[in-house]
Amino acid sequence: MRQLIAGDRTKLEKVLIDHPENGFSQVADGVYLYTTTDNWNKIHKLRDLFDFYGIDQSELQIQIIPRKQEFKLYTIYPSKKGKHTANDINKDSGKPRLMFESENIKTGEFVRANIENLFLSGYLSKEKFEKMCTVEGSKNLTHRNLPLFWKLNQGENKNNYHKNTMMRYWSKAYEYHGQHFLLFSQWYDDDNPRDNISKRSEFIRWYNEL
């Protein structure tokens, strides 16, 4: 850590310090990470740190748990089995198992956590990803003329698109298979579900069929 802070300045300098301070959380002895940001940024900053010290990322595991109606990075630690333990991955398909299926959390939080886990695992192939960037490939989930993943042009965010459309997407931009995009956000806990199938159940069915 002393080498990182006192040596050549890197992109980590703004998010890592060696002492307690507001907005920073301890991740190891004498190492504090700036955590007042979203999960995606936390994870990538930690990965930058692992790269700096030459740690093989295939020996890391990331877990996300719900707290106070939001998802926060919980812990990250070495695992001889790779990024996920045997209980996290379906042995036959290689797909991450659904998280929080029995937890009493909002449908939107449930969907976002499991899609983010798909991204982290790398399970979603480019072909399947591209399909969900189309209206036709997404209509059984979104039930609108909107894709599950809204592709962004380089350097753009949701403010560059029509407000009435963007209100149906979360603001956070993701990157997967080299493409920046937004995630569809309309996942309600239905009082009157379509064809007696709730959005949560629809998502679970879609996930299980991936």
N, CA and C of each residue as an Amber inpcrd file, in Angstrom:
protein
   630
   0.8230000  -1.2000000   0.0000000   0.0000000   0.0000000   0.0000000
   0.8610000   1.2550000   0.0000000   1.9260000   1.2410000   0.7760000
   2.8440000   2.3880000   0.7980000   3.4160000   2.6270000  -0.6010000
   3.7630000   1.5200000  -1.2700000   4.3030000   1.6300000  -2.6240000
   3.2760000   2.2410000  -3.5690000   2.0160000   1.8320000  -3.4120000
   0.9510000   2.3090000  -4.2870000   0.6990000   3.8010000  -4.0920000
   0.6900000   4.2480000  -2.8270000   0.3670000   5.6450000  -2.5330000
   1.5600000   6.5640000  -2.7850000   2.7610000   6.1090000  -2.4150000
   3.9320000   6.9710000  -2.5050000   4.6570000   6.8500000  -3.8480000
   4.3840000   5.8100000  -4.5980000   5.0880000   5.5830000  -5.8470000
   4.4450000   6.3010000  -7.0140000   4.5630000   5.7170000  -8.1990000
   3.9760000   6.3280000  -9.3780000   2.4700000   6.4600000  -9.2060000
   1.9130000   7.5960000  -9.6150000   0.4840000   7.8390000  -9.4410000
  -0.2910000   7.0210000 -10.4620000  -1.3290000   6.3700000 -10.0320000
  -2.1500000   5.5370000 -10.9040000  -3.6000000   5.9390000 -10.7510000
  -4.4760000   5.2800000 -11.5230000  -5.9040000   5.5750000 -11.4360000
  -6.4910000   5.1250000 -10.1140000  -5.7020000   4.3820000  -9.3120000
  -6.1760000   3.9360000  -8.0090000  -5.9880000   4.9890000  -6.9210000
  -5.1760000   6.0050000  -7.2040000  -4.8170000   6.9490000  -6.1480000
  -6.0180000   7.6620000  -5.5490000  -7.0790000   7.8670000  -6.3240000
  -8.2330000   8.6110000  -5.8380000  -9.1930000   7.7540000  -5.0280000
  -9.0390000   6.4470000  -5.0980000 -10.0000000   5.5720000  -4.4230000
  -9.3670000   4.7240000  -3.3280000  -8.0600000   4.8320000  -3.1290000
  -7.3780000   4.0420000  -2.1020000  -6.5490000   4.9320000  -1.1880000
  -6.6440000   4.6950000   0.1140000  -5.8080000   5.3800000   1.0940000
  -5.3710000   4.3650000   2.1420000  -4.4510000   4.7630000   3.0130000
  -3.9430000   3.8220000   4.0200000  -4.3880000   4.1780000   5.4250000
  -5.4770000   4.9730000   5.5340000  -5.9720000   5.3690000   6.8550000
  -7.4820000   5.5500000   6.7890000  -8.2110000   5.4380000   7.9130000
  -9.6660000   5.6090000   7.9240000 -10.0590000   7.0280000   7.5280000
 -11.1520000   7.1340000   6.7880000 -11.6550000   8.4500000   6.3790000
 -13.0900000   8.2760000   5.9110000 -13.9140000   9.3190000   6.0470000
 -15.3010000   9.2400000   5.6270000 -15.4000000   8.8530000   4.1520000
 -16.2960000   7.9030000   3.8630000 -16.4970000   7.4520000   2.4940000
 -15.6280000   6.2760000   2.1030000 -14.6560000   5.8970000   2.9710000
 -13.7600000   4.7900000   2.6760000 -14.0550000   3.6170000   3.6210000
 -13.9860000   2.4090000   3.0830000 -14.1990000   1.2040000   3.8790000
 -12.9410000   0.3500000   3.8450000 -12.6170000  -0.2680000   4.9930000
 -11.4170000  -1.0910000   5.0740000 -11.6350000  -2.4070000   4.3330000
 -10.7110000  -2.7490000   3.4340000 -10.7880000  -4.0090000   2.6970000
  -9.6430000  -4.9360000   3.0650000  -8.6310000  -4.4200000   3.7720000
  -7.5070000  -5.2190000   4.2650000  -6.7520000  -4.3570000   5.2680000
  -5.7960000  -4.9520000   5.9440000  -5.0130000  -4.1820000   6.9150000
  -4.3010000  -3.0320000   6.2150000  -4.6020000  -1.8030000   6.6400000
  -3.9430000  -0.6390000   6.0670000  -4.3760000  -0.2910000   4.6620000
  -5.5080000  -0.8480000   4.2110000  -6.0210000  -0.5580000   2.8660000
  -7.4880000  -0.1580000   2.9730000  -7.8120000   1.0620000   2.5280000
  -9.1740000   1.5750000   2.5860000  -9.6060000   1.9830000   1.1850000
 -10.7860000   1.4860000   0.7800000 -11.3120000   1.7150000  -0.5660000
 -12.4880000   2.6770000  -0.4920000 -12.5300000   3.6190000  -1.4390000
 -13.6650000   4.5380000  -1.5160000 -14.8850000   3.7620000  -1.9940000
 -15.9290000   3.6950000  -1.1500000 -17.0820000   2.8450000  -1.4550000
 -18.3800000   3.6240000  -1.6200000 -18.3150000   4.9440000  -1.6360000
 -19.5260000   5.7360000  -1.8410000 -19.7860000   5.8240000  -3.3380000
 -20.0790000   4.6810000  -3.9370000 -20.3230000   4.5730000  -5.3670000
 -21.1000000   3.2840000  -5.6110000 -21.4020000   2.9470000  -6.8680000
 -22.2140000   1.7550000  -7.1330000 -21.3520000   0.4960000  -7.1330000
 -22.0360000  -0.6660000  -7.1400000 -21.3440000  -1.9560000  -7.0600000
 -20.3490000  -2.1530000  -8.2010000 -20.7690000  -1.7580000  -9.4030000
 -19.9400000  -2.0060000 -10.5750000 -18.5850000  -1.3130000 -10.4320000
 -18.6170000  -0.0540000  -9.9710000 -17.3670000   0.6790000  -9.7900000
 -16.5350000   0.0920000  -8.6550000 -17.1850000  -0.3120000  -7.5580000
 -16.4500000  -0.9320000  -6.4530000 -15.6860000  -2.1600000  -6.9380000
 -16.4000000  -3.0030000  -7.6780000 -15.8020000  -4.2520000  -8.1350000
 -14.6160000  -3.9840000  -9.0580000 -14.7850000  -3.0420000  -9.9870000
 -13.7030000  -2.7740000 -10.9270000 -12.5080000  -2.1150000 -10.2460000
 -12.7370000  -1.2920000  -9.2430000 -11.6140000  -0.7030000  -8.5170000
 -10.8550000  -1.7700000  -7.7280000 -11.5890000  -2.7090000  -7.1610000
 -10.9250000  -3.8140000  -6.4710000 -10.1180000  -4.6580000  -7.4540000
 -10.6710000  -4.8770000  -8.6320000  -9.9390000  -5.6480000  -9.6340000
  -8.6710000  -4.9080000 -10.0770000  -8.7570000  -3.5740000 -10.1820000
  -7.5520000  -2.7930000 -10.4870000  -6.4840000  -3.0170000  -9.4220000
  -6.9370000  -3.0930000  -8.1600000  -6.0000000  -3.3150000  -7.0590000
  -5.3550000  -4.6940000  -7.1780000  -6.1590000  -5.7160000  -7.5290000
  -5.6250000  -7.0650000  -7.6780000  -4.6110000  -7.1120000  -8.8240000
  -4.9230000  -6.4080000  -9.9200000  -3.9910000  -6.3600000 -11.0410000
  -2.6730000  -5.7070000 -10.6280000  -2.7680000  -4.6540000  -9.8200000
  -1.5740000  -3.9350000  -9.3750000  -0.6340000  -4.8670000  -8.6210000
  -1.2190000  -5.7440000  -7.7880000  -0.4030000  -6.6520000  -6.9950000
  -0.1910000  -8.0040000  -7.6710000  -0.6750000  -8.1370000  -8.9180000
  -0.4310000  -9.3730000  -9.6670000  -1.2230000 -10.5600000  -9.1780000
  -2.4040000 -10.3220000  -8.6090000  -3.2580000 -11.4120000  -8.1250000
  -4.1260000 -11.9160000  -9.2760000  -4.1600000 -13.2170000  -9.4720000
  -4.9600000 -13.8270000 -10.5310000  -6.4430000 -13.6840000 -10.2020000
  -7.1810000 -12.9830000 -11.0540000  -8.5990000 -12.7540000 -10.7850000
  -9.4340000 -14.0250000 -10.8720000  -8.9220000 -15.0690000 -11.4910000
  -9.6630000 -16.3330000 -11.5330000  -9.7170000 -16.9850000 -10.1590000
  -8.9150000 -16.4810000  -9.2200000  -8.9050000 -17.0180000  -7.8680000
  -9.7130000 -16.1430000  -6.9160000 -10.6560000 -15.3610000  -7.4440000
 -11.4310000 -14.4440000  -6.6250000 -12.9140000 -14.7690000  -6.6940000
 -13.6030000 -14.4620000  -5.6300000 -15.0490000 -14.6490000  -5.5860000
 -15.6960000 -13.3560000  -5.1280000 -16.7730000 -12.9670000  -5.7860000
 -17.5060000 -11.7570000  -5.4320000 -18.9190000 -12.1660000  -5.0460000
 -19.3950000 -11.6410000  -3.9420000 -20.7660000 -11.8820000  -3.5030000
 -21.4530000 -10.5350000  -3.2840000 -22.7260000 -10.4610000  -3.6390000
 -23.5170000  -9.2520000  -3.4310000 -24.7410000  -9.6330000  -2.6250000
 -25.0410000  -8.8850000  -1.5540000 -26.2080000  -9.1790000  -0.7330000
 -27.0640000  -7.9360000  -0.6050000 -28.4000000  -8.1070000  -0.3970000
 -29.2810000  -6.9480000  -0.2610000 -29.2480000  -6.3960000   1.1570000
 -29.1720000  -5.0760000   1.2670000 -29.2560000  -4.4110000   2.5640000
 -29.9280000  -3.0540000   2.3960000 -30.9600000  -2.8070000   3.1920000
 -31.6500000  -1.5220000   3.1790000 -32.0970000  -1.1540000   1.7650000
 -32.7190000  -2.1070000   1.0720000 -33.3000000  -1.9200000  -0.2430000
 -32.2890000  -1.5260000  -1.3060000 -31.0430000  -1.9030000  -1.1490000
 -30.0630000  -1.6990000  -2.2020000 -29.0410000  -2.8200000  -2.1260000
 -28.2900000  -3.0020000  -3.1960000 -27.2890000  -4.0560000  -3.2120000
 -25.9050000  -3.4500000  -3.0450000 -25.1490000  -3.9950000  -2.1250000
 -23.8180000  -3.4890000  -1.8580000 -22.8000000  -4.6110000  -1.9960000
 -21.5960000  -4.2440000  -2.3640000 -20.5280000  -5.2310000  -2.4080000
 -20.3000000  -5.7570000  -1.0040000 -20.4100000  -7.0490000  -0.8190000
 -20.3260000  -7.6260000   0.5240000 -18.9090000  -8.0780000   0.8620000
 -18.3680000  -8.9510000   0.0860000 -17.0220000  -9.4370000   0.3880000
 -16.4000000 -10.0000000  -0.8660000 -15.0870000 -10.1010000  -0.8500000
 -14.3780000 -10.6840000  -1.9740000 -13.1750000 -11.4300000  -1.4040000
 -12.9630000 -12.6540000  -1.8070000 -11.9060000 -13.4400000  -1.1970000
 -11.4800000 -14.5690000  -2.1250000 -10.2700000 -15.1160000  -1.9120000
  -9.7820000 -16.1810000  -2.8010000 -10.6390000 -17.4370000  -2.7060000
 -10.7810000 -18.1020000  -3.8170000 -11.4910000 -19.3780000  -3.8520000
 -10.7690000 -20.3080000  -4.8150000 -10.4020000 -21.4910000  -4.3570000
  -9.6750000 -22.4320000  -5.1990000 -10.5330000 -22.9140000  -6.3460000
 -11.8620000 -22.7750000  -6.2350000 -12.7660000 -23.2490000  -7.2630000
 -13.0010000 -22.1980000  -8.3400000 -12.4280000 -20.9980000  -8.1920000
 -12.6070000 -19.9570000  -9.1970000 -13.4700000 -18.8330000  -8.6710000
 -14.1460000 -18.1460000  -9.5800000 -14.9140000 -16.9570000  -9.2000000
 -16.1210000 -17.2910000  -8.3300000 -16.6400000 -18.4930000  -8.4480000
 -17.8240000 -18.8970000  -7.6950000 -17.5720000 -20.2540000  -7.0440000
 -18.2590000 -20.5280000  -5.9510000 -18.1460000 -21.8420000  -5.3270000
 -19.0680000 -22.8180000  -6.0320000 -18.9500000 -24.0940000  -5.6730000
 -19.7650000 -25.1190000  -6.3220000 -21.2480000 -24.8710000  -6.1060000
 -21.6060000 -24.2500000  -4.9710000 -23.0070000 -23.9920000  -4.6940000
 -23.5630000 -22.8500000  -5.5340000 -22.6740000 -22.0120000  -6.1110000
 -23.1220000 -20.8600000  -6.8830000 -23.3660000 -21.1920000  -8.3490000
 -22.7340000 -22.2560000  -8.8400000 -22.7550000 -22.5760000 -10.2630000
 -23.4540000 -23.8970000 -10.5080000 -24.3350000 -23.9140000 -11.4970000
 -24.9610000 -25.1540000 -11.9160000 -23.9200000 -25.9970000 -12.6530000
 -23.6330000 -27.1850000 -12.1550000 -22.5650000 -28.0150000 -12.7060000
 -22.8360000 -28.4100000 -14.1490000 -24.1040000 -28.5960000 -14.5070000
 -24.4360000 -29.0400000 -15.8570000 -24.3340000 -27.9170000 -16.8800000
 -24.8520000 -26.7320000 -16.5160000 -24.9040000 -25.6210000 -17.4740000
 -23.7710000 -24.6240000 -17.3190000 -23.1610000 -24.5770000 -16.1340000
 -22.1470000 -23.5580000 -15.8670000 -22.7400000 -22.2000000 -15.5470000
 -24.0580000 -22.1520000 -15.3920000 -24.7490000 -20.8830000 -15.1390000
 -24.8250000 -20.6040000 -13.6380000 -24.6590000 -19.3310000 -13.2240000
 -24.8280000 -18.9960000 -11.8050000 -26.2410000 -19.3200000 -11.3420000
 -26.3530000 -19.8460000 -10.1420000 -27.6770000 -20.1140000  -9.5950000
 -28.3370000 -18.8010000  -9.2020000 -29.6550000 -18.7700000  -9.2770000
 -30.3960000 -17.5730000  -8.8860000 -30.1030000 -17.2120000  -7.4380000
 -29.8810000 -15.9280000  -7.1870000 -29.6650000 -15.4340000  -5.8350000
 -30.9630000 -14.8630000  -5.2820000 -31.1410000 -14.9890000  -3.9770000
 -32.2310000 -14.3400000  -3.2400000 -33.6290000 -14.7760000  -3.6960000
 -33.7280000 -16.0060000  -4.2560000 -35.0180000 -16.4520000  -4.7790000
 -36.0660000 -16.5550000  -3.6780000 -35.6430000 -16.8640000  -2.4670000
 -36.5940000 -17.0070000  -1.3610000 -36.6060000 -15.7750000  -0.4610000
 -35.8470000 -14.7290000  -0.8310000 -35.7780000 -13.5230000  -0.0050000
 -36.9420000 -12.5900000  -0.3150000 -37.3770000 -11.8640000   0.7020000
 -38.4740000 -10.9100000   0.5370000 -37.9080000  -9.5490000   0.1420000
 -37.5000000  -9.4270000  -1.1140000 -36.9680000  -8.1720000  -1.6310000
 -37.7680000  -7.7810000  -2.8690000 -37.6780000  -6.5190000  -3.2450000
 -38.4300000  -6.0380000  -4.3910000 -37.9840000  -6.7410000  -5.6650000
 -38.9420000  -6.9050000  -6.5880000 -38.6620000  -7.6230000  -7.8230000
 -37.5350000  -6.9620000  -8.6090000 -37.5340000  -5.6280000  -8.6700000
 -36.4890000  -4.9310000  -9.4040000 -35.1140000  -5.2100000  -8.8460000
 -34.9790000  -5.2360000  -7.5350000 -33.6950000  -5.5300000  -6.9010000
 -33.2670000  -6.9630000  -7.1810000 -34.2420000  -7.8690000  -7.1440000
 -33.9770000  -9.2830000  -7.4200000 -33.4680000  -9.4640000  -8.8490000
 -34.1360000  -8.8150000  -9.8050000 -33.7530000  -8.9280000 -11.2130000
 -32.3730000  -8.3280000 -11.4470000 -32.1510000  -7.1270000 -10.9380000
 -30.8800000  -6.4560000 -11.1940000 -29.7000000  -7.2310000 -10.5990000
 -29.8620000  -7.7540000  -9.3840000 -28.7810000  -8.5090000  -8.7510000
 -28.4200000  -9.7520000  -9.5640000 -29.4270000 -10.4450000 -10.0780000
 -29.1520000 -11.6790000 -10.8150000 -28.5980000 -11.4090000 -12.2090000
 -29.0200000 -10.3190000 -12.8490000 -28.4430000  -9.9730000 -14.1390000
 -26.9990000  -9.5210000 -13.9650000 -26.7240000  -8.7390000 -12.9210000
 -25.3440000  -8.3380000 -12.6510000 -24.4680000  -9.5560000 -12.3810000
 -25.0290000 -10.5620000 -11.7150000 -24.2760000 -11.7880000 -11.4570000
 -23.9770000 -12.5380000 -12.7560000 -24.9110000 -12.4840000 -13.7090000
 -24.6610000 -13.0690000 -15.0290000 -23.4880000 -12.3730000 -15.7000000
 -23.4510000 -11.0220000 -15.6020000 -22.3500000 -10.2770000 -16.1980000
 -21.0270000 -10.6630000 -15.5500000 -21.0150000 -10.7240000 -14.2160000
 -19.7840000 -11.0350000 -13.4870000 -19.2610000 -12.4260000 -13.8190000
 -20.1730000 -13.3620000 -14.0190000 -19.7720000 -14.7460000 -14.2890000
 -19.3070000 -14.9380000 -15.7250000 -19.7330000 -14.0270000 -16.6230000
 -19.3980000 -14.1860000 -18.0320000 -20.2300000 -15.2360000 -18.7330000
 -21.3030000 -15.7110000 -18.0780000 -22.0980000 -16.8100000 -18.6530000
 -22.8460000 -16.3930000 -19.9130000 -23.3460000 -15.1610000 -19.9410000
 -24.1950000 -14.7160000 -21.0510000 -23.3490000 -14.5460000 -22.3070000
 -23.5930000 -15.3880000 -23.2890000 -22.8100000 -15.3420000 -24.5240000
 -23.1120000 -14.0650000 -25.3020000 -22.2310000 -13.7360000 -26.2390000
 -22.4450000 -12.5440000 -27.0660000 -23.7360000 -12.6770000 -27.8640000
 -24.0110000 -13.8810000 -28.3680000 -25.2230000 -14.1090000 -29.1500000
 -26.4780000 -13.8630000 -28.3060000 -26.4960000 -14.4030000 -27.0800000
 -27.6590000 -14.2100000 -26.2120000 -27.7730000 -12.7580000 -25.7690000
 -26.6250000 -12.1420000 -25.5030000 -26.6270000 -10.7360000 -25.1160000
 -27.2020000  -9.8680000 -26.2350000 -26.7230000 -10.0830000 -27.4540000
 -27.2020000  -9.2830000 -28.5860000 -28.6990000  -9.4800000 -28.8160000
 -29.1800000 -10.6870000 -28.5720000 -30.6120000 -10.9540000 -28.7270000
 -31.4320000 -10.0990000 -27.7740000 -30.9250000  -9.9430000 -26.5350000
 -31.6600000  -9.1620000 -25.5380000 -31.4650000  -7.6630000 -25.7220000
 -30.6860000  -7.2750000 -26.7080000 -30.5600000  -5.8590000 -27.0770000
 -31.5840000  -5.4930000 -28.1520000 -32.4360000  -6.4390000 -28.5300000
 -33.4660000  -6.1960000 -29.5430000 -34.8510000  -6.2670000 -28.9110000
 -35.7910000  -5.5750000 -29.5330000 -37.1740000  -5.6160000 -29.0630000
 -37.7370000  -7.0240000 -29.2090000 -37.4890000  -7.6370000 -30.3640000
 -38.0380000  -8.9660000 -30.6320000 -37.5300000  -9.9890000 -29.6190000
 -36.2600000  -9.9060000 -29.2610000 -35.6850000 -10.8670000 -28.3340000
 -36.0620000 -10.6310000 -26.8870000 -36.6300000  -9.4550000 -26.6030000
 -36.9210000  -9.0720000 -25.2150000 -38.4020000  -8.9970000 -24.8820000
 -39.2590000  -9.0780000 -25.8840000 -40.6680000  -8.7390000 -25.6750000
 -41.3680000  -9.6370000 -24.6550000 -40.9070000 -10.8870000 -24.4950000
 -41.5300000 -11.7660000 -23.5090000 -41.2010000 -11.3610000 -22.0800000
 -40.1880000 -10.5020000 -21.9280000 -39.8190000  -9.9970000 -20.6040000
 -40.3200000  -8.5740000 -20.3830000 -40.0750000  -7.6950000 -21.3440000
 -40.4140000  -6.2790000 -21.1530000 -41.8800000  -5.9850000 -21.4660000
 -42.4840000  -6.7730000 -22.3620000 -43.8690000  -6.5570000 -22.8110000
 -44.0620000  -5.1500000 -23.3440000 -43.0090000  -4.6000000 -23.9330000
 -43.0520000  -3.2870000 -24.5640000 -42.1740000  -3.3380000 -25.8090000
 -42.2770000  -2.2940000 -26.6180000 -41.3960000  -2.2010000 -27.7720000
 -40.0480000  -1.6470000 -27.3340000 -39.4830000  -2.3130000 -26.3440000
 -38.2120000  -1.8920000 -25.7660000 -37.3610000  -3.1310000 -25.4690000
 -36.0630000  -3.0450000 -25.6780000 -35.1720000  -4.1700000 -25.3750000
 -34.8360000  -4.2370000 -23.8840000 -34.4180000  -5.3980000 -23.4390000
 -33.9520000  -5.5440000 -22.0590000 -32.6970000  -4.6980000 -21.8380000
 -31.7970000  -4.7100000 -22.8220000 -30.5590000  -3.9210000 -22.7600000
 -30.6030000  -2.8420000 -23.8390000 -30.5390000  -1.5880000 -23.4220000
 -30.5560000  -0.4600000 -24.3690000 -29.1240000  -0.0570000 -24.6750000
 -28.6910000  -0.2760000 -25.9110000 -27.3250000   0.0490000 -26.2910000
 -27.0960000   1.5550000 -26.3210000 -25.9380000   1.9570000 -25.8210000
 -25.5400000   3.3670000 -25.8250000 -24.4500000   3.5850000 -26.8670000
 -24.5580000   4.6860000 -27.5920000 -23.4620000   5.0670000 -28.4760000
 -22.2930000   5.5570000 -27.6310000 -21.1050000   5.4920000 -28.1730000
 -19.9100000   5.8590000 -27.4370000 -20.0120000   7.2810000 -26.8810000
 -19.7210000   7.4220000 -25.5770000 -19.7170000   8.7210000 -24.9300000
 -21.0850000   9.2290000 -24.5210000 -22.1310000   8.4200000 -24.7250000
 -23.4830000   8.8690000 -24.3990000 -23.9970000   8.2030000 -23.1300000
 -25.0330000   8.8220000 -22.5270000 -25.7460000   8.2390000 -21.3980000
 -27.2380000   8.4320000 -21.6410000 -28.0580000   8.1210000 -20.6560000
 -29.5110000   8.1600000 -20.8910000 -30.0280000   9.5640000 -21.1800000
 -29.2780000  10.5900000 -20.8060000 -29.7000000  11.9650000 -21.0720000
 -29.6570000  12.3150000 -22.5580000 -29.0010000  11.4710000 -23.3460000
 -28.9120000  11.7040000 -24.7860000 -30.0880000  11.1080000 -25.5510000
 -31.0190000  10.4730000 -24.8320000 -32.1320000   9.8080000 -25.4910000
 -33.4580000  10.3620000 -24.9750000 -34.5380000   9.9780000 -25.6160000
 -35.8570000  10.5270000 -25.2990000 -36.2480000  10.2090000 -23.8570000
 -36.6730000  11.2250000 -23.1370000 -36.9660000  11.0920000 -21.7060000
 -38.0320000  10.0400000 -21.4310000 -39.0810000   9.9960000 -22.2600000
 -40.1780000   9.0470000 -22.0180000 -39.7280000   7.5980000 -22.1670000
 -38.7130000   7.3720000 -22.9690000 -38.1500000   6.0250000 -23.1060000
 -37.1860000   5.7260000 -21.9680000 -36.3270000   6.6840000 -21.6720000
 -35.2900000   6.4690000 -20.6600000 -35.8400000   6.3300000 -19.2470000
 -37.0620000   6.7830000 -19.0040000 -37.6470000   6.6260000 -17.6770000
 -37.8950000   5.1500000 -17.3570000 -37.7850000   4.3060000 -18.3640000
 -37.9930000   2.8640000 -18.1690000 -36.6720000   2.1010000 -18.0290000
 -35.5730000   2.8440000 -17.8700000 -34.2560000   2.2250000 -17.7010000
 -33.5440000   2.8200000 -16.4990000 -32.7550000   1.9840000 -15.8130000
 -31.9250000   2.4940000 -14.7340000 -30.8160000   3.3590000 -15.3150000
 -30.3170000   4.2980000 -14.5340000 -29.3230000   5.2630000 -15.0200000
 -27.9380000   4.6540000 -15.1800000 -27.6280000   3.6420000 -14.3860000
 -26.2760000   3.0800000 -14.4170000 -25.9810000   2.4120000 -15.7510000
 -24.8550000   2.7610000 -16.3480000 -24.4300000   2.1550000 -17.6080000
 -23.5110000   0.9700000 -17.3190000 -23.7350000  -0.1250000 -18.0340000
 -22.9220000  -1.3280000 -17.9200000 -22.0610000  -1.4800000 -19.1740000
 -21.0590000  -2.3230000 -19.0730000 -20.2540000  -2.6920000 -20.2350000
 -20.1230000  -4.2030000 -20.2490000 -20.4740000  -4.7930000 -21.3800000
 -20.4040000  -6.2520000 -21.5110000 -20.1910000  -6.5630000 -22.9880000
 -19.3080000  -7.5030000 -23.2830000 -18.9480000  -7.8310000 -24.6640000
 -18.5730000  -6.5690000 -25.4460000 -17.9230000  -5.6150000 -24.7690000
 -17.4490000  -4.4080000 -25.4230000 -18.5150000  -3.3810000 -25.7280000
 -19.7400000  -3.6040000 -25.2340000 -20.8610000  -2.7140000 -25.5290000
 -21.3440000  -2.0260000 -24.2540000 -21.5640000  -0.7110000 -24.3030000
 -22.1470000   0.0140000 -23.1830000 -23.6680000   0.0340000 -23.3550000
 -24.3940000  -0.1030000 -22.2440000 -25.8500000  -0.2120000 -22.3450000
 -26.5070000   0.0720000 -20.9930000 -27.8260000   0.2570000 -21.0430000
 -28.6470000   0.4440000 -19.8480000 -29.5280000  -0.7780000 -19.6570000
 -29.9840000  -0.9770000 -18.4320000 -30.8130000  -2.1340000 -18.0850000
 -32.2550000  -1.7020000 -17.8360000 -33.1840000  -2.3970000 -18.4720000
 -34.6210000  -2.1490000 -18.3090000 -35.0000000  -2.2240000 -16.8310000
 -35.8040000  -1.2580000 -16.3680000 -36.0520000  -1.1220000 -14.9250000
 -37.4870000  -1.4030000 -14.4790000 -38.3790000  -1.7030000 -15.4200000
 -39.7920000  -1.8200000 -15.0650000 -40.1450000  -3.2200000 -14.5670000
 -39.7910000  -3.4800000 -13.3070000 -40.0350000  -4.7880000 -12.6990000
 -40.8650000  -4.5870000 -11.4340000 -42.1690000  -4.5620000 -11.6000000
 -43.0440000  -4.2460000 -10.4760000 -43.5070000  -5.5140000  -9.7570000
 -43.8350000  -5.3370000  -8.4780000 -44.4770000  -6.4090000  -7.7120000
 -45.9680000  -6.3350000  -8.0140000 -46.3950000  -7.0800000  -9.0190000
 -47.7370000  -6.9120000  -9.5880000 -48.8550000  -7.3190000  -8.6500000
 -49.8710000  -6.4420000  -8.5400000 -51.1180000  -6.8190000  -7.8820000
 -52.0340000  -7.5230000  -8.8730000 -51.8460000  -7.2110000 -10.1540000
 -52.6720000  -7.8170000 -11.2030000 -51.7520000  -8.3190000 -12.3180000
 -51.0590000  -9.4340000 -12.0840000 -50.0550000  -9.9010000 -13.0450000
 -50.6530000 -10.3280000 -14.3760000 -49.8740000 -10.1780000 -15.4330000
 -50.2830000 -10.5700000 -16.7780000 -50.4480000 -12.0860000 -16.8470000
 -51.6400000 -12.5410000 -17.2910000 -51.9300000 -13.9800000 -17.4180000
 -51.6270000 -14.7360000 -16.1270000 -51.8180000 -14.0550000 -14.9850000
 -51.5860000 -14.6440000 -13.6570000 -50.1250000 -15.0390000 -13.4240000
 -49.2220000 -14.4480000 -14.1940000 -47.7900000 -14.7050000 -14.0150000
 -47.1070000 -13.3960000 -13.6510000 -46.5140000 -13.3320000 -12.4940000
 -45.8780000 -12.0950000 -12.0450000 -44.5880000 -11.8400000 -12.8210000
 -44.1130000 -10.6040000 -12.7900000 -42.8590000 -10.2660000 -13.4620000
 -41.6830000 -11.0400000 -12.8590000 -41.7310000 -11.2480000 -11.5630000
 -40.6800000 -12.0260000 -10.9100000 -40.6590000 -13.4560000 -11.4590000
 -41.8450000 -14.0540000 -11.5840000 -41.9420000 -15.4160000 -12.1180000
 -41.5100000 -15.4710000 -13.5780000 -41.8690000 -14.4370000 -14.3420000
 -41.4420000 -14.3760000 -15.7420000 -39.9310000 -14.3140000 -15.8460000
 -39.3250000 -13.5090000 -14.9840000 -37.8720000 -13.3950000 -15.0170000
 -37.2170000 -14.7240000 -14.6400000 -37.7350000 -15.3730000 -13.6160000
 -37.1770000 -16.6600000 -13.1890000 -37.2780000 -17.6800000 -14.3170000
 -38.4070000 -17.7020000 -15.0080000 -38.5820000 -18.6330000 -16.1300000
 -37.5750000 -18.3250000 -17.2370000 -37.4230000 -17.0270000 -17.5640000
 -36.4530000 -16.6290000 -18.5850000 -35.0360000 -17.0260000 -18.1770000
 -34.6960000 -16.7800000 -16.9300000 -33.3470000 -17.0960000 -16.4250000
 -33.0730000 -18.5880000 -16.4990000 -34.0620000 -19.3740000 -16.1020000
 -33.8760000 -20.8300000 -16.0920000 -33.7420000 -21.3920000 -17.5070000
 -34.2910000 -20.6760000 -18.4950000 -34.2340000 -21.1580000 -19.8890000
 -32.9870000 -20.6640000 -20.6210000 -32.1940000 -19.7930000 -19.9990000
 -30.9820000 -19.2800000 -20.6500000 -29.9970000 -20.4030000 -20.9860000
